Amino acid sequence: LAAGAEPVYIAATRETGFMPDFEALPDELLARTAMIYFCSPANPQGAVADMDYLKR
């Protein structure tokens, strides 16, 4: 944040299997994304990202 970063929070809902839907993000947001912090397994849902999800 001190470097001018803008955090973007992505919901992980039942509809997305409690995983963030990165494919739903706008291309212009992804084009300026420098870093992603992704925590798996998610608490309290316990969803675990499998290798296929991470490769996408």
N, C-alpha and C positions, 0 to 999 in steps of 0.2 A: 504494500500500500504506500509505503514511503517513496517508492520509485514511480508512483503514478499508476500503479496497477489497479484494475477494476475487477473485483471478484464477481463471479456469476455463479449463482446457486441453481442447481438442477434438481428438480423433484424426482424422487425414486418412489413411484406409487405401485399399488397393486396391479394396475393396468400395464405397467412396464416390467413386471416381475420383480419389483423393488430394486431395479437397476436403473441408472441414469440412461435416458434415451439421447445419446450424443448425436444420432442421425437427425433428430428433430431440430437441432440448433441451426440458426441461419448461417449460410456460407460466409457472410461478411464477419460474423463473430469468430468463426473458426479460422479465418484468414489472419486474424490478428491475435490469435491465442498463442502464447509463448510457453505456458505451463499448465498442466492439469494435475490436481491433487485428487486422487481417487482412493477411497478406503474400502477394502473388501476383505473379509466379510463385513457387511453393513450391520450396524446395531440400531435398533433392537430387532430388526427383521431377520437378520442372519443370512441374507442373500449372499451367495458366493459367486463371483465372476469366474466363469470357466474360460479356457484358453481360446475358444472360438469368439467369445464376446470380446476379450482383450485384443485379439488380432484385428477386429473390425475397427 
